Amino acid sequence: MAIEVGTKLEGKVTGITHFGAFVDLSGGVTGLVHISEIADNYVKDVNDHLKLGDVVTVKVINVDKDGKIGLSIKQAVDKPAEAASAPSSRPPRPESRGGGRDGGDRPGGGGGFNRGDRGGRSFNKPSVPKATFDDKVSRFLKDSEERISSLKKNTESKRGGRGAKRS
């Protein structure tokens, strides 16, 4: 029987390593179930899920040109239609309000509380225009020049001042 991608087969676990388990399929053909394909949850140790000699149902997920066969136990398990349509059991993430690293109108990158949204006192802040690309580049150049000059000052003082030669 030819082994094709997508087929489900029964096999016997013949070897366990830290990265997965080797499964003997029909006809003496062996495939590897990678540790990430053993269970839907996190697998720290393969031995917690499989033992030598276990008979498992696997799905062929790839066949390399050199004969290596990739198998999956978690894809071989038929899931109910409801679970297949749901992305995960976690609740959806809340919508972002724009206070991330590149959001907001503060020079530090935003974040913090927006009191208007929380029902607190609102303060009349002057609206700060968004910095243009040229403004950002000029600020970056100014900051980097200041850093370079302070580095030069620190290294000169460690060498003994200006023009001092090492002996």
C-alpha angles and dihedrals in degrees: 000000000000116000111232132183112265098027121126117224140172118239143167123242106242102167140019125202134170090262100045147305134287115228124198110221127191117303097026094290114144128204135183126241105202116222090248090058098052101082141358092244128061113292113206097170124022090211089066089065107027138036131195110273096024114144109225137177111236136181120220107237100172143000117202125212091248091058100261112145122207115207136187130202096184093053091050092062112092109230124205115261091247094056092046093056095046112082095213143329092256119100116252117271116257119256114267118246095205101263096124131117096287098027132084130052098259119104091235092063104268124265124128126092127319101212093194090066094047099051096248127129114303118219123206102242120183108248111253113215115233112261114251123227091258091053091051093048093049091049090049092050092049092050094046092048089052091051093048092049092050090049090051091050091051095048093046092053091052092052093053103268134289119348094353112150124219117238 
